């Protein structure tokens, strides 16, 4: 069974406030993106890795970086302004013979391999499984003005992370439907949910932060030193 990783690294990182997209910002001496690539390069479960990059980075990427250490890295796709369009571009680069694909945000450089392996097994059985973290604070459903509508049951609230693992045929069909409906989704699981297909959650076994703001990089450096 062919298992591939699709790493989405097409964002411009405007909230990060740097001159370069945050996925190329150094963490422990190398770009954040390469920490994410190494997760899948080092896992025996994965056969291939595909990247979705900013359009101006695709052509010369292999010249700017030494990729010999990443033999599983086999394909590149051009990014778009919206994440969902970037993901679909990446899926379109992958061969249709792919069985499972793990879609991952490049700026989550600490995704735990043991949880990823479990998500792969769940996806083999159910078709879709994502890494997530259970809510630890009491969640409130609010209106746009900040007024609370009601308190949600904490035990039923999970915060979605990546990677999110799917049968390739399922996630491809889900995104084709998103495009046909001119819909918007904020993560890949939401696209599959629109098909009324079940998606399972797998608890992330270690911190799996998304680097969004400069202070997140400080936390990432601390996590890296703890390894």
BALO-538718 format. One record per residue (C-alpha): x, y, z negated. Coordinates in nm, 4 decimals. Last residue first. Layout:
BALO-538718
<<X; Y; Z>>
...
//
This chain:
BALO-538718
<<1.4857; 1.6584; -2.2414>>
<<1.4443; 1.9309; -2.5062>>
<<1.6430; 2.1839; -2.3024>>
<<1.3948; 2.1478; -2.0148>>
<<1.1004; 2.2112; -2.2452>>
<<1.2641; 2.5330; -2.3663>>
<<1.3312; 2.6448; -2.0094>>
<<0.9673; 2.5743; -1.9270>>
<<0.8503; 2.7838; -2.2234>>
<<1.0618; 3.0755; -2.0983>>
<<0.9216; 3.0200; -1.7491>>
<<0.5683; 3.0487; -1.8847>>
<<0.6629; 3.3939; -2.0179>>
<<0.7209; 3.5037; -1.6572>>
<<0.3597; 3.4184; -1.5631>>
<<0.2109; 3.1282; -1.3643>>
<<0.4217; 2.8234; -1.4426>>
<<0.1726; 2.5394; -1.4853>>
<<0.2354; 2.3388; -1.7989>>
<<0.2456; 1.9578; -1.8171>>
<<0.3204; 1.8870; -2.1835>>
<<0.3409; 1.5100; -2.2383>>
<<0.1013; 1.2149; -2.2138>>
<<-0.1336; 1.3836; -1.9676>>
<<-0.4693; 1.2189; -2.0277>>
<<-0.6063; 1.0426; -1.7218>>
<<-0.9380; 1.1682; -1.5887>>
<<-1.1622; 0.9705; -1.3548>>
<<-1.3385; 1.1032; -1.0450>>
<<-1.6687; 0.9570; -0.9285>>
<<-1.7874; 1.0324; -0.5718>>
<<-2.0880; 1.2616; -0.5458>>
<<-1.9398; 1.3987; -0.2197>>
<<-1.9102; 1.7435; -0.3811>>
<<-1.7103; 1.5722; -0.6577>>
<<-1.4402; 1.4959; -0.4002>>
<<-1.3870; 1.8649; -0.3238>>
<<-1.3951; 1.9471; -0.6946>>
<<-1.1214; 1.6884; -0.7524>>
<<-0.8961; 1.8818; -0.5167>>
<<-0.8972; 2.2005; -0.7207>>
<<-1.0459; 2.5487; -0.7027>>
<<-1.3070; 2.4716; -0.4400>>
<<-1.4609; 2.7039; -0.1834>>
<<-1.7322; 2.6081; 0.0643>>
<<-1.7634; 2.6907; 0.4342>>
<<-1.9845; 2.3787; 0.4577>>
<<-1.7860; 2.2230; 0.7433>>
<<-1.4592; 2.3163; 0.5732>>
<<-1.5614; 2.1588; 0.2421>>
<<-1.6840; 1.8541; 0.4335>>
<<-1.3457; 1.8126; 0.6039>>
<<-1.1919; 1.8507; 0.2604>>
<<-1.3913; 1.5594; 0.1211>>
<<-1.3241; 1.3411; 0.4256>>
<<-0.9473; 1.3898; 0.3851>>
<<-0.9786; 1.3272; 0.0102>>
<<-1.1592; 0.9991; 0.0709>>
<<-0.9432; 0.8670; 0.3565>>
<<-0.6293; 0.9369; 0.1549>>
<<-0.7519; 0.7475; -0.1492>>
<<-0.7013; 0.9976; -0.4223>>
<<-0.4565; 1.1120; -0.6895>>
<<-0.4564; 1.4502; -0.8610>>
<<-0.1131; 1.5621; -0.9722>>
<<-0.2028; 1.7946; -1.1241>>
<<-0.4016; 1.9453; -1.4102>>
<<-0.7688; 1.9704; -1.4985>>
<<-0.8687; 2.0917; -1.8434>>
<<-1.1062; 1.8470; -2.0118>>
<<-1.4317; 1.9210; -2.1926>>
<<-1.6550; 1.6376; -2.3176>>
<<-1.5089; 1.6119; -2.6690>>
<<-1.5403; 1.9897; -2.7037>>
<<-1.9179; 1.9938; -2.6642>>
<<-1.9863; 2.3322; -2.5111>>
<<-2.0979; 2.6378; -2.7057>>
<<-2.3639; 2.8479; -2.5392>>
<<-2.4269; 3.1583; -2.3312>>
<<-2.1535; 3.3680; -2.4889>>
<<-2.1283; 3.7291; -2.3706>>
<<-1.8108; 3.8089; -2.1815>>
<<-1.9728; 4.0343; -1.9221>>
<<-1.9329; 3.7611; -1.6604>>
<<-2.1497; 3.5298; -1.8698>>
<<-1.9876; 3.2873; -2.1100>>
<<-1.9674; 2.9105; -2.1713>>
<<-1.7642; 2.8654; -2.4884>>
<<-1.5028; 2.5957; -2.5514>>
<<-1.3955; 2.5130; -2.9102>>
<<-1.0191; 2.4667; -2.9041>>
<<-0.8371; 2.1396; -2.8403>>
<<-0.9751; 2.0713; -2.4923>>
<<-0.8549; 1.7402; -2.3526>>
<<-0.5721; 1.7657; -2.0980>>
<<-0.6020; 1.6414; -1.7417>>
<<-0.4256; 1.4262; -1.4834>>
<<-0.6566; 1.3245; -1.2040>>
<<-0.8134; 1.0061; -1.0707>>
<<-0.9938; 0.9260; -0.7442>>
<<-1.0676; 0.6150; -0.5382>>
<<-1.1974; 0.4043; -0.8241>>
<<-0.9644; 0.1017; -0.8305>>
<<-0.6566; 0.2281; -0.6482>>
<<-0.7241; 0.5709; -0.7960>>
<<-0.7109; 0.4270; -1.1475>>
<<-0.3771; 0.2584; -1.0712>>
<<-0.2336; 0.5783; -0.9272>>
<<-0.3592; 0.7765; -1.2273>>
<<-0.1761; 0.5329; -1.4562>>
<<0.1486; 0.5883; -1.2670>>
<<0.0989; 0.9643; -1.2917>>
<<0.0483; 0.9322; -1.6683>>
<<0.3778; 0.7451; -1.7045>>
<<0.5536; 0.9899; -1.4720>>
<<0.4700; 1.2931; -1.6886>>
<<0.4244; 1.6163; -1.4857>>
<<0.7055; 1.8468; -1.5989>>
<<0.7664; 2.0696; -1.2952>>
<<0.4096; 2.2001; -1.2632>>
<<0.4887; 2.4897; -1.0275>>
<<0.4852; 2.2735; -0.7147>>
<<0.1150; 2.1956; -0.7583>>
<<0.0571; 1.8272; -0.6923>>
<<-0.1604; 1.6182; -0.4640>>
<<-0.1040; 1.2446; -0.5133>>
<<-0.1982; 1.0569; -0.1959>>
<<-0.3104; 0.6971; -0.1636>>
<<-0.3448; 0.4696; 0.1402>>
<<-0.1504; 0.6543; 0.4095>>
<<-0.2265; 0.5016; 0.7526>>
<<-0.3712; 0.8361; 0.8619>>
<<-0.0151; 0.9735; 0.8803>>
<<0.0398; 1.2951; 0.6822>>
<<0.0611; 1.6316; 0.8569>>
<<-0.3155; 1.6854; 0.8376>>
<<-0.3123; 1.6256; 0.4631>>
<<-0.0647; 1.9106; 0.4283>>
<<-0.2813; 2.1492; 0.6282>>
<<-0.5808; 2.0425; 0.4187>>
<<-0.3880; 2.1255; 0.1025>>
<<-0.2895; 2.4668; 0.2374>>
<<-0.6513; 2.5425; 0.3274>>
<<-0.7627; 2.4516; -0.0251>>
<<-0.4880; 2.6694; -0.1745>>
<<-0.6116; 2.9795; 0.0029>>
<<-0.3676; 3.2166; 0.1758>>
<<-0.2339; 2.9418; 0.4003>>
<<0.0667; 2.7104; 0.4012>>
<<0.2470; 2.5441; 0.6894>>
<<0.3168; 2.1699; 0.6553>>
<<0.6373; 1.9773; 0.6009>>
<<0.7286; 1.6097; 0.6294>>
<<0.9719; 1.3366; 0.5243>>
<<1.0935; 1.3949; 0.1701>>
<<1.1486; 1.0367; 0.0513>>
<<1.5212; 1.0722; 0.1202>>
<<1.5537; 1.3442; -0.1465>>
<<1.9209; 1.3649; -0.2405>>
<<2.0086; 1.4518; 0.1204>>
<<1.7868; 1.7605; 0.1010>>
<<2.0579; 2.0233; 0.0665>>
<<1.8629; 2.3485; 0.0884>>
<<1.8617; 2.6447; 0.3261>>
<<1.8982; 2.4358; 0.6413>>
<<1.6151; 2.1940; 0.5610>>
<<1.3874; 2.4883; 0.4854>>
<<1.4598; 2.6669; 0.8117>>
<<1.1343; 2.6156; 1.0000>>
<<0.8955; 2.5891; 0.7036>>
<<0.9885; 2.8964; 0.4998>>
<<0.8062; 3.1686; 0.6956>>
<<0.4826; 2.9710; 0.6813>>
<<0.4936; 2.9396; 0.3047>>
<<0.5450; 2.5716; 0.2263>>
<<0.3319; 2.2576; 0.2100>>
<<0.5618; 1.9693; 0.1253>>
<<0.5323; 1.5961; 0.1942>>
<<0.6852; 1.3142; -0.0093>>
<<0.6976; 0.9477; 0.0915>>
<<0.7059; 0.5981; -0.0613>>
<<0.5961; 0.6666; -0.4168>>
<<0.5462; 0.4030; -0.6869>>
<<0.9209; 0.3744; -0.7476>>
<<0.9161; 0.7156; -0.9172>>
<<1.2425; 0.9119; -0.8887>>
<<1.1561; 1.0976; -0.5689>>
<<0.8127; 1.1732; -0.7138>>
<<0.9372; 1.3608; -1.0201>>
<<1.2353; 1.4919; -0.8224>>
<<1.0100; 1.6957; -0.5933>>
<<0.8605; 1.8735; -0.8950>>
<<1.2022; 1.9716; -1.0291>>
<<1.2856; 2.0792; -0.6753>>
<<0.9990; 2.3277; -0.6637>>
<<1.1184; 2.5063; -0.9781>>
<<1.4294; 2.6106; -0.7874>>
<<1.7632; 2.4952; -0.9314>>
<<1.9918; 2.6008; -1.2179>>
<<1.7754; 2.5040; -1.5140>>
<<1.4740; 2.6745; -1.3615>>
<<1.5430; 2.9077; -1.0716>>
<<1.2547; 3.0811; -0.8924>>
<<1.1631; 2.9133; -0.5645>>
<<0.8174; 2.8013; -0.6841>>
<<0.7673; 3.1568; -0.8160>>
<<0.7577; 3.3134; -0.4711>>
<<1.0463; 3.5619; -0.4393>>
<<1.0636; 3.9253; -0.5476>>
<<0.9196; 3.8385; -0.8890>>
<<0.5952; 3.9572; -1.0538>>
<<0.4650; 3.6142; -1.1506>>
<<0.1081; 3.7196; -1.0792>>
<<0.1957; 3.7613; -0.7108>>
<<0.3190; 3.4013; -0.6846>>
<<0.3157; 3.3831; -0.3037>>
<<0.1705; 3.0335; -0.2960>>
<<0.2704; 2.7708; -0.0388>>
<<0.4306; 2.5090; -0.2618>>
<<0.1660; 2.2346; -0.2579>>
<<0.3389; 1.9021; -0.3112>>
<<0.1769; 1.6086; -0.1312>>
<<0.2968; 1.2792; -0.2749>>
<<0.2566; 0.9570; -0.0813>>
<<0.1545; 0.5998; -0.1617>>
<<0.1489; 0.3328; 0.1109>>
<<0.0000; 0.0000; 0.0000>>
//
